Amino acid sequence: MKITNEAKLIVESILKENNCSALHVSVVKGCCGPSVYLTIGNPEKNQTMTEVNGINVIITPEAVERAQGIVISEKEGQLILEDALASC
């Protein structure tokens, strides 16, 4: 997983505005197969955080492999999720 420097600024702002400390990465089933799902929150006791470009990230066990191909970037002030393994 990669978070660009430009995206980092937006994620930091979102986390601060919502009194959250981490980006959560999970996988949900969709019509075209599994999709990456991002949320924000605070870690629970049993969750392990990793740091990506200074951002605390919690990756669910089922999303670990999928997260390796994810890039979060910025375009025109918006976050863009690039998923190398997306099926549609």
C-alpha positions as CSV (number, residue, x, y, z in Angstrom):
1,M,0.0,0.0,0.0
2,K,1.2,3.5,-0.8
3,I,-0.2,6.9,0.2
4,T,1.2,9.8,-1.9
5,N,2.4,12.9,-0.1
6,E,-0.5,14.9,-1.6
7,A,-3.1,12.3,-0.5
8,K,-1.5,12.2,3.0
9,L,-2.4,15.8,3.6
10,I,-6.1,15.1,2.8
11,V,-6.2,11.9,4.9
12,E,-4.6,13.7,7.8
13,S,-7.2,16.5,7.6
14,I,-10.1,14.0,7.4
15,L,-8.8,12.1,10.4
16,K,-8.4,15.3,12.4
17,E,-11.8,16.7,11.5
18,N,-13.4,13.4,12.6
19,N,-11.3,12.8,15.8
20,C,-10.0,9.6,14.3
21,S,-6.5,8.2,14.4
22,A,-6.4,5.6,11.7
23,L,-7.4,4.6,8.2
24,H,-9.1,1.1,8.1
25,V,-8.6,-1.1,5.0
26,S,-10.9,-4.0,4.4
27,V,-12.3,-6.1,1.6
28,V,-16.1,-6.4,0.8
29,K,-17.8,-8.6,-1.7
30,G,-19.2,-6.8,-4.6
31,C,-20.9,-7.6,-8.0
32,C,-17.5,-7.8,-9.7
33,G,-15.7,-9.7,-6.9
34,P,-14.0,-8.4,-3.8
35,S,-13.5,-4.6,-3.5
36,V,-11.3,-2.5,-1.2
37,Y,-13.3,-0.6,1.4
38,L,-11.8,2.3,3.3
39,T,-13.1,3.8,6.5
40,I,-11.7,5.9,9.3
41,G,-11.8,5.3,13.0
42,N,-9.8,4.5,16.1
43,P,-8.1,1.2,16.7
44,E,-9.7,-1.4,19.0
45,K,-7.5,-3.4,21.5
46,N,-7.1,-6.4,19.2
47,Q,-6.2,-4.5,16.1
48,T,-2.6,-3.9,14.9
49,M,-1.7,-0.7,13.2
50,T,1.0,-0.2,10.6
51,E,2.2,3.2,9.3
52,V,2.1,4.2,5.7
53,N,3.7,7.5,4.8
54,G,3.0,8.7,8.4
55,I,-0.6,7.6,8.4
56,N,-1.8,5.0,10.9
57,V,-3.4,2.2,8.9
58,I,-5.3,-0.9,10.1
59,I,-5.6,-3.6,7.5
60,T,-8.0,-6.5,8.2
61,P,-6.4,-9.9,7.8
62,E,-8.4,-10.7,4.7
63,A,-7.2,-7.4,3.1
64,V,-3.5,-7.8,3.7
65,E,-2.6,-9.3,0.3
66,R,-5.0,-7.0,-1.6
67,A,-3.6,-3.9,0.1
68,Q,-0.2,-4.5,-1.4
69,G,-1.5,-3.2,-4.8
70,I,-3.3,-0.2,-3.5
71,V,-2.2,3.4,-4.1
72,I,-4.1,6.3,-2.5
73,S,-3.4,9.5,-4.5
74,E,-4.9,12.9,-5.0
75,K,-6.4,14.5,-8.1
76,E,-8.0,18.0,-8.0
77,G,-8.3,17.9,-4.3
78,Q,-10.0,14.5,-4.2
79,L,-8.7,11.2,-3.0
80,I,-8.2,8.6,-5.7
81,L,-8.0,4.8,-4.8
82,E,-6.0,2.9,-7.4
83,D,-6.3,-0.8,-7.0
84,A,-4.1,-2.9,-9.3
85,L,-6.3,-6.0,-8.6
86,A,-9.7,-4.4,-9.3
87,S,-11.8,-6.6,-11.5
88,C,-14.1,-4.0,-13.0
